Amino acid sequence: ALLLLTWTGTASYYSESGCLGCSPTLTMANGQRLDDAKLTLAMIPRTVRTFKLMNKKVTVRNRKTGASVVATVTDTGGFGRYSRIADLSVATKLAIGCGDLCKVEIQL
């Protein structure tokens, strides 16, 4: 049987112009630079390490509208302390119609 891993909760977003805790060069945990136009997201470090999610494709779904997109986990972040499960890139946020905060379901 195929095991589907699902995380449900609130996502925020980050961008090239507003990235709390980012390096000055906007280098993400996978070594690439944050790009507002790419379908990427950051997840909680513990989750990324435990499930070996770095550079994996996941489906991100807006729980309110049902809109979804496939995005790549490229980063980790400290947004867990704000009770958020992910930080979406601008492209990912726009693709599923999210505002600043959004209830999402992320599925591997």
C-alpha positions as a Markdown table, in Angstrom:
| # | Residue | x | y | z |
|---|---|---|---|---|
| 1 | Ala | 0.0 | 0.0 | 0.0 |
| 2 | Leu | 1.1 | 3.5 | -0.8 |
| 3 | Leu | 1.7 | 5.5 | 2.3 |
| 4 | Leu | 0.6 | 9.1 | 2.0 |
| 5 | Leu | 2.0 | 11.5 | 4.5 |
| 6 | Thr | -0.1 | 14.6 | 5.2 |
| 7 | Trp | 0.5 | 17.7 | 7.2 |
| 8 | Thr | -2.4 | 20.1 | 7.9 |
| 9 | Gly | -2.1 | 23.6 | 9.4 |
| 10 | Thr | -1.5 | 27.3 | 8.7 |
| 11 | Ala | 1.1 | 28.4 | 6.2 |
| 12 | Ser | 2.7 | 31.8 | 5.9 |
| 13 | Tyr | 4.8 | 33.0 | 3.0 |
| 14 | Tyr | 8.2 | 34.5 | 2.4 |
| 15 | Ser | 9.7 | 36.5 | -0.5 |
| 16 | Glu | 12.8 | 38.1 | -1.8 |
| 17 | Ser | 11.7 | 41.4 | -0.3 |
| 18 | Gly | 10.5 | 40.1 | 3.0 |
| 19 | Cys | 12.3 | 37.2 | 4.5 |
| 20 | Leu | 12.7 | 37.0 | 8.3 |
| 21 | Gly | 15.7 | 35.0 | 9.4 |
| 22 | Cys | 17.0 | 34.5 | 5.8 |
| 23 | Ser | 20.7 | 34.9 | 5.0 |
| 24 | Pro | 21.7 | 38.2 | 3.3 |
| 25 | Thr | 22.1 | 36.2 | 0.1 |
| 26 | Leu | 18.7 | 34.6 | 0.4 |
| 27 | Thr | 20.3 | 31.2 | 0.3 |
| 28 | Met | 17.9 | 28.4 | 1.3 |
| 29 | Ala | 18.7 | 25.2 | 3.2 |
| 30 | Asn | 19.2 | 23.3 | 0.0 |
| 31 | Gly | 21.9 | 25.8 | -1.2 |
| 32 | Gln | 19.8 | 27.5 | -3.8 |
| 33 | Arg | 18.6 | 31.1 | -3.8 |
| 34 | Leu | 15.1 | 32.0 | -2.9 |
| 35 | Asp | 13.2 | 32.8 | -6.1 |
| 36 | Asp | 9.7 | 34.4 | -5.8 |
| 37 | Ala | 8.8 | 32.9 | -9.2 |
| 38 | Lys | 9.6 | 29.2 | -8.3 |
| 39 | Leu | 7.1 | 26.8 | -6.8 |
| 40 | Thr | 8.9 | 26.1 | -3.5 |
| 41 | Leu | 8.2 | 26.0 | 0.2 |
| 42 | Ala | 10.0 | 25.7 | 3.5 |
| 43 | Met | 8.9 | 23.3 | 6.2 |
| 44 | Ile | 9.8 | 22.8 | 9.9 |
| 45 | Pro | 13.4 | 21.5 | 10.1 |
| 46 | Arg | 12.4 | 18.5 | 12.2 |
| 47 | Thr | 9.8 | 17.5 | 9.7 |
| 48 | Val | 12.2 | 17.9 | 6.7 |
| 49 | Arg | 14.9 | 15.8 | 8.4 |
| 50 | Thr | 12.7 | 13.1 | 9.8 |
| 51 | Phe | 10.9 | 12.5 | 6.5 |
| 52 | Lys | 13.9 | 13.3 | 4.2 |
| 53 | Leu | 11.8 | 16.0 | 2.4 |
| 54 | Met | 14.6 | 18.3 | 1.2 |
| 55 | Asn | 14.2 | 18.7 | -2.6 |
| 56 | Lys | 11.1 | 16.5 | -2.7 |
| 57 | Lys | 8.0 | 17.4 | -4.5 |
| 58 | Val | 4.8 | 17.8 | -2.3 |
| 59 | Thr | 1.3 | 18.8 | -3.1 |
| 60 | Val | 0.2 | 22.0 | -1.3 |
| 61 | Arg | -3.6 | 22.5 | -1.2 |
| 62 | Asn | -5.5 | 25.5 | 0.0 |
| 63 | Arg | -8.1 | 24.0 | 2.4 |
| 64 | Lys | -10.6 | 26.8 | 1.8 |
| 65 | Thr | -10.7 | 26.7 | -2.0 |
| 66 | Gly | -9.3 | 23.2 | -2.8 |
| 67 | Ala | -6.8 | 24.7 | -5.2 |
| 68 | Ser | -3.5 | 22.8 | -5.2 |
| 69 | Val | -0.1 | 22.9 | -6.8 |
| 70 | Val | 3.0 | 20.7 | -6.7 |
| 71 | Ala | 5.9 | 22.5 | -5.1 |
| 72 | Thr | 9.5 | 21.5 | -4.0 |
| 73 | Val | 10.7 | 21.6 | -0.4 |
| 74 | Thr | 13.8 | 23.7 | -0.6 |
| 75 | Asp | 14.1 | 25.2 | 2.8 |
| 76 | Thr | 13.5 | 25.0 | 6.5 |
| 77 | Gly | 12.5 | 27.8 | 8.9 |
| 78 | Gly | 11.6 | 28.8 | 12.4 |
| 79 | Phe | 8.0 | 29.6 | 11.7 |
| 80 | Gly | 6.9 | 26.6 | 13.9 |
| 81 | Arg | 7.1 | 28.9 | 16.9 |
| 82 | Tyr | 4.2 | 30.9 | 15.3 |
| 83 | Ser | 2.2 | 27.6 | 15.0 |
| 84 | Arg | 2.7 | 27.5 | 11.2 |
| 85 | Ile | 3.7 | 24.3 | 9.3 |
| 86 | Ala | 5.2 | 25.9 | 6.2 |
| 87 | Asp | 6.4 | 29.1 | 4.6 |
| 88 | Leu | 5.3 | 29.3 | 0.9 |
| 89 | Ser | 7.2 | 31.1 | -1.9 |
| 90 | Val | 5.2 | 33.9 | -3.6 |
| 91 | Ala | 4.6 | 31.7 | -6.7 |
| 92 | Thr | 3.3 | 28.8 | -4.5 |
| 93 | Lys | 1.1 | 31.2 | -2.5 |
| 94 | Leu | -0.4 | 32.8 | -5.6 |
| 95 | Ala | -0.9 | 29.4 | -7.4 |
| 96 | Ile | -3.3 | 28.2 | -4.7 |
| 97 | Gly | -4.9 | 31.6 | -4.0 |
| 98 | Cys | -3.5 | 32.2 | -0.5 |
| 99 | Gly | -3.2 | 35.5 | 1.3 |
| 100 | Asp | -0.6 | 36.3 | 4.0 |
| 101 | Leu | -1.8 | 33.3 | 6.0 |
| 102 | Cys | -3.6 | 30.3 | 4.7 |
| 103 | Lys | -4.9 | 26.9 | 5.9 |
| 104 | Val | -3.1 | 24.3 | 3.9 |
| 105 | Glu | -2.7 | 20.5 | 3.5 |
| 106 | Ile | 0.7 | 19.3 | 2.4 |
| 107 | Gln | 1.0 | 15.8 | 1.1 |
| 108 | Leu | 4.0 | 13.8 | 0.1 |
